[in-house]
Amino acid sequence: MNTRLNLMLSLTALLLVSGCSQNSGTGRKETSVADKNRPSVQIIKPDNQAISFSASDSMDLSSDESSVEEKKPVQADIPVLEIETVLIKAGSFQMGSLESNLYRKPDETRHEVILTKDFTMSKYEITNAQYVAFLNACGIGPDGRGNNKTEYRGRVLIVDCTTKDHLWGVRWDSSNLQWVSMTGYENYPVVYVTWYGAKAYADWIGGSLPTEAQWEYACRAGTITDYYFGNNWEELDPHAWYFRDAEIIYTTHKVGTKEANPWGLHDMYGNVAEWCQDLYAPFSPEMVTDPTGPRKGNERVLRGGSWGTRALNCRSASRSHSIPSNGYDIAGFRVVFTP
């Protein structure tokens, strides 16, 4: 269930993905390689094999949290662009929380969920460097809106972090006419990304956003406690970047610097909250199989809490939700792949 891969990007084998070109034979858009001096994206499967990425061809193209002082590193990090994945085997679990749980919310009604298909999930949250590869491959302009090479043409996918409060994300480089990560934040989770931007990236890479059920199943890693390590929130610190003390300056952090859960996934609690596929609605108590959320709604689900979230809102069952067109300094995402 837990596959650990320790692959680092070799600077001598970096390739640039320059654009999204349609492959009529497969019905998908594939990337072309142009510059051998720049990096490309690979998906590292749990069996240690790299697979190429593509974007779906079936596309219908038609306010921030509290401010804190940010760190300003000046040395660039080596961008790790491979997407490492962990195999999650099919199974059943109890989703949500019990009424007896002191910290539960009304929308967390516990119910049985059956997942009938294996899937793989990115070991880490998608980073600034990985998201920049998508933006530049598909020619996204300085307004961060989708175009005819991506899903959701005209929708805001990403916001230039230099127009916001915190310089932890990606920005438009007007000199070179491309998107870049803020220096030193290449391997930090991408922020100011909308649900549309997260979904467009997942489609482009050949995957999807996790359903809310997939997310909680993977987060719990076979446990039924408030957290995968137990019920005591005071033991959260080794596992998550979260809000503990108003006197401390909080930011995002490099992915994977806290302990992984029992199935090898990092940052399932804290760092950034993660967009899920589902529309939001309170849970009902009925057993469900392979749920994909309600058919109607205005908001999308976010899971896991963030650097700005208190420990009780980082519980495995804790839920958040927002308008999909909003991007925040506390929100990012990870991706899943199914057979």
C-alpha positions, 0 to 999 in steps of 0.5 A: 500500500505504501510505496516510497520512491526517492527519485531526484531530478537530474540536472543533466537530463532536464527537458522542457515541455513547450506546448500542448499538441493534439494527438488524433490517434489517442484523442488526447493532447500530448506535450512536445519536447523542445529545449533540452536545457529545461525540465519536463514532467514525469509521473513516477508510478509506484512500480518505479516506472515513468509514464508520459502525461497528456491532457483530455481532448474532450473539453468544453471551451467556452479574496484572501486570508489574514496577512502575515510577514513572509520569508524571502529566500533568495537562493533558487531550489532545484525544481523536482518535477516528477510526480511521485505516486503512492498506490492506494488499494480498493477497500471500504471505510467509515467516512466522516465522524461520530456524533460523540466526537467533541469537535465534529461538525454537522456536515460530517455524518459518519457513513460507510463508503466502498471504493471498488477501484485501486488508484494512485495518489501524488505523494506530495501536493503539487508544487509551484515548479510543477504547476509552472510547467503546465502554465508554460506548456499550454501558453497561459498568459499573464491573466492566468486564464484558461485558453483553447489549449486547456480546460475552462477557457476564460476561467481564472486558473491561477493568480500572480502572487505578486498581486496578492499579500504573500509571495509564496507562489508563481508569477508572470515574468514579463521579461521572458513572457512566461510563468516562473516560481518565486525564487526559493519556492520552487518545491513549495505547494502551489497557491492562489490556484482556483478549483478550475486551475487545479482541475485543468492541471489534473486533466492535462497530466492525465489524472483527476482531482481526488474525489472527497471519498478517495481523499479521506480514505487515503488520509485515514490510511486504515485508521478510524481515529480523529487523526491517522496517528490517534485522537490527541491534536497535541501530537500533530506537530510532527505531521503538519504545518498548521496554525498554533500560536498567533505570535508565530509567523506562518507560511507554506513550507516545502512539500514532504518536510513533515512525516508521512501518513502510514500509506506514505502520503505527505502533508495530508494535514496542513501546509495547504488545503486541497481541492477535491473533485466534489461539489459540497453538501452535508453527508447523509448516513447511507452507505455509498459505493464510489461516491463522486459527490452531489450533482448540484451545488455552488461550492467545491470541497477542500480538505486537510486544513492548512498553515493557517488552520488550527489543529482541530480543523486538520482532522481526517473528517474535517471539511471545508468548501469554497466557490471554485473561482476563488484562489487562496494563499492557503489552498492547493491540490494533489492529483490521482490516477486510476487504471 
